[in-house]
C-alpha cells in the first residue's frame, strides 16, 4: 500500500513539475527524500515572504488575496509594487513570513521517529507528526521562523516606510536562517539509510 501511494504521488509530482506548479528551489531536497524507500514528499515550499490583504465583511479564508509573495529574498521596490494592488476597502493588510515546509510520508512509526529526530536536531524545531493512518505517517518538517505583522487597517496604512523596510529585512534574514537549517537537514539525510 505504501509503495503504491508513493508511486502515485511521485507521478503527480512529475505532472506538477511539467506544468510549472512546483517551487523549484526546494527540489534538491524533495528529490533526495524521494530516493529513500521508506519516505516520499507530499508537498513542499522553500519558504516565502509576502503581503496579504483581508477583505471587509467576507470570509478571510476564501477571500483574502496575496498582493505580493516572494520565494526569493525580496527588495523594497517589490513591497511598493504589491501595495499598489491593494483594494480601496479592506479590513487588514499584513506582512507575512512563512517557514520552509515539507510534508513527508513515512512507512511506519519507526521511520517517522527517525525523520522527525533528524529534522529537530538540525534546526527544524517546529517539525511534528501531523497524521497517522494504516497506510502512512505524515511528518511536517519546518522551522520556527514566522512573522505576521499588520501594516494596514480599515483601508489605511498604519506603519511608515522605515518600518516596512525593517519588516522586509527581518523577513529576509529569518528566511535565510531557516534555509540554512533546511540545508543542514539535507546534508544529514544520509543518516536515514538502512
C-alpha positions as CSV (number, residue, x, y, z in Angstrom):
1,X,0.0,0.0,0.0
2,X,2.8,2.5,1.0
3,X,4.7,1.7,-2.2
4,X,1.6,2.2,-4.4
5,X,0.9,5.5,-2.7
6,X,4.4,6.6,-3.2
7,X,4.4,5.7,-6.9
8,X,1.1,7.6,-7.4
9,X,2.3,10.7,-5.5
10,X,5.6,10.8,-7.5
11,X,3.6,10.7,-10.8
12,X,1.5,13.6,-9.6
13,X,4.7,15.5,-8.6
14,X,6.1,14.9,-12.1
15,X,2.8,16.3,-13.6
16,X,3.1,19.4,-11.3
17,X,6.7,19.9,-12.4
18,X,5.8,19.6,-16.1
19,X,3.1,22.2,-15.6
20,X,5.3,24.7,-13.6
21,X,3.4,24.3,-10.3
22,X,6.4,23.4,-8.2
23,X,8.7,25.5,-6.1
24,X,11.9,24.6,-7.9
25,X,14.3,25.9,-5.2
26,X,13.2,23.1,-2.9
27,X,13.5,20.3,-5.4
28,X,17.1,19.4,-4.4
29,X,15.6,18.3,-1.0
30,X,12.4,16.8,-2.4
31,X,14.3,14.6,-4.9
32,X,16.7,13.4,-2.2
33,X,13.9,12.4,0.2
34,X,12.0,10.7,-2.6
35,X,15.0,8.4,-3.3
36,X,14.6,6.7,0.1
37,X,12.4,3.6,0.1
38,X,10.6,4.5,3.4
39,X,9.8,8.1,2.5
40,X,8.2,10.4,-0.1
41,X,7.2,14.0,-0.1
42,X,3.5,15.0,-0.5
43,X,4.0,18.8,-0.5
44,X,6.8,21.4,-0.1
45,X,7.8,25.1,-0.1
46,X,11.2,26.8,0.2
47,X,9.6,29.5,2.4
48,X,8.3,32.9,1.4
49,X,7.6,36.5,2.5
50,X,4.6,38.4,1.2
51,X,1.9,41.0,1.7
52,X,-1.7,39.6,2.1
53,X,-4.9,41.6,2.1
54,X,-8.0,40.6,4.1
55,X,-11.4,41.9,2.9
56,X,-14.1,43.6,4.9
57,X,-17.2,41.5,5.8
58,X,-16.1,38.4,3.8
59,X,-14.7,35.1,4.9
60,X,-10.9,35.8,5.0
61,X,-10.0,32.1,4.3
62,X,-11.8,32.3,1.0
63,X,-11.5,36.0,0.0
64,X,-8.0,37.1,1.3
65,X,-5.5,37.7,-1.5
66,X,-1.8,37.9,-1.9
67,X,-0.8,41.4,-3.1
68,X,2.8,40.0,-3.5
69,X,4.6,36.9,-2.4
70,X,8.2,36.1,-2.9
71,X,10.1,32.8,-2.5
72,X,13.3,34.8,-3.2
73,X,14.8,37.5,-1.0
74,X,12.5,40.4,-1.9
75,X,13.5,44.1,-2.1
76,X,11.8,47.3,-1.0
77,X,10.5,48.0,-4.6
78,X,8.6,44.7,-4.5
79,X,6.7,45.8,-1.4
80,X,5.8,49.1,-3.1
81,X,4.6,47.2,-6.2
82,X,2.5,44.9,-4.0
83,X,0.9,47.7,-2.1
84,X,-0.2,49.4,-5.3
85,X,-2.5,46.5,-5.8
86,X,-4.4,47.0,-2.5
87,X,-8.2,47.5,-2.6
88,X,-10.0,50.7,-1.7
89,X,-11.9,49.0,1.1
90,X,-10.1,46.3,3.1
91,X,-10.2,45.1,6.7
92,X,-6.4,44.5,7.2
93,X,-3.1,44.0,5.3
94,X,-0.3,42.0,6.8
95,X,3.3,41.4,6.1
96,X,3.8,37.6,6.4
97,X,6.8,35.2,6.6
98,X,6.1,31.5,6.1
99,X,8.7,29.0,7.1
100,X,10.1,26.5,4.6
101,X,7.9,23.4,4.9
102,X,7.9,19.8,3.8
103,X,5.3,17.1,4.3
104,X,6.9,13.7,4.1
105,X,5.1,10.4,4.2
106,X,6.9,7.7,6.0
107,X,6.3,4.0,6.1
108,X,5.8,3.4,9.9
109,X,6.3,4.8,13.4
110,X,10.0,3.9,13.5
111,X,10.8,5.7,10.2
112,X,8.7,8.7,11.2
113,X,10.5,9.0,14.5
114,X,13.9,8.8,12.8
115,X,13.0,11.5,10.3
116,X,11.5,13.7,13.0
117,X,14.5,13.5,15.2
118,X,16.9,14.2,12.3
119,X,14.8,17.3,11.4
120,X,14.6,18.5,15.0
121,X,18.3,18.1,15.7
122,X,19.2,20.1,12.6
123,X,17.3,23.3,13.4
124,X,13.8,22.4,12.2
125,X,12.3,22.7,15.6
126,X,8.7,23.2,14.7
127,X,8.6,19.7,13.0
128,X,5.9,17.2,14.1
129,X,4.0,14.1,13.1
130,X,0.8,15.5,11.5
131,X,-1.2,12.4,10.8
132,X,-1.1,8.6,11.4
133,X,-3.0,6.1,9.3
134,X,-2.8,2.4,8.5
135,X,-1.0,3.3,5.2
136,X,1.4,6.0,6.2
137,X,2.5,8.6,8.7
138,X,2.9,12.3,7.7
139,X,5.8,14.2,9.2
140,X,5.7,18.0,8.8
141,X,9.2,19.5,8.6
142,X,9.5,23.2,9.3
143,X,11.4,25.8,11.3
144,X,10.1,28.2,13.9
145,X,10.6,31.1,11.5
146,X,7.3,33.0,11.2
147,X,6.1,36.6,11.0
148,X,2.6,38.0,10.7
149,X,2.7,41.8,11.2
150,X,-0.4,44.0,10.5
151,X,0.6,47.0,8.4
152,X,-2.8,48.5,7.4
153,X,-6.2,48.6,9.0
154,X,-9.6,49.8,7.8
155,X,-8.4,51.0,4.4
156,X,-5.3,52.9,5.6
157,X,-1.7,52.2,6.2
158,X,-0.7,52.3,9.9
159,X,3.1,51.9,9.5
160,X,5.7,54.1,7.8
161,X,8.2,53.3,5.1
162,X,11.0,52.7,7.5
163,X,9.0,50.1,9.4
164,X,8.1,48.3,6.1
165,X,11.8,48.2,5.3
166,X,12.6,46.7,8.7
167,X,9.9,44.0,8.3
168,X,11.3,43.0,4.9
169,X,14.9,43.0,6.2
170,X,13.9,40.8,9.2
171,X,11.8,38.6,7.0
172,X,14.6,38.0,4.6
173,X,17.0,37.4,7.4
174,X,14.7,34.8,9.1
175,X,14.2,33.1,5.8
176,X,17.9,32.9,5.2
177,X,18.4,31.3,8.6
178,X,15.5,28.9,8.0
179,X,17.0,27.8,4.7
180,X,20.4,27.2,6.4
181,X,18.6,24.8,8.7
182,X,17.0,23.1,5.7
183,X,20.4,22.7,4.1
184,X,21.8,21.2,7.3
185,X,19.0,18.7,7.3
186,X,19.7,17.9,3.7
187,X,23.3,17.2,4.4
188,X,22.3,14.8,7.2
189,X,19.7,12.8,5.2
190,X,22.3,10.1,4.6
191,X,21.6,9.1,8.2
192,X,18.2,7.8,7.0
193,X,19.9,5.0,5.1
194,X,19.3,1.5,6.4
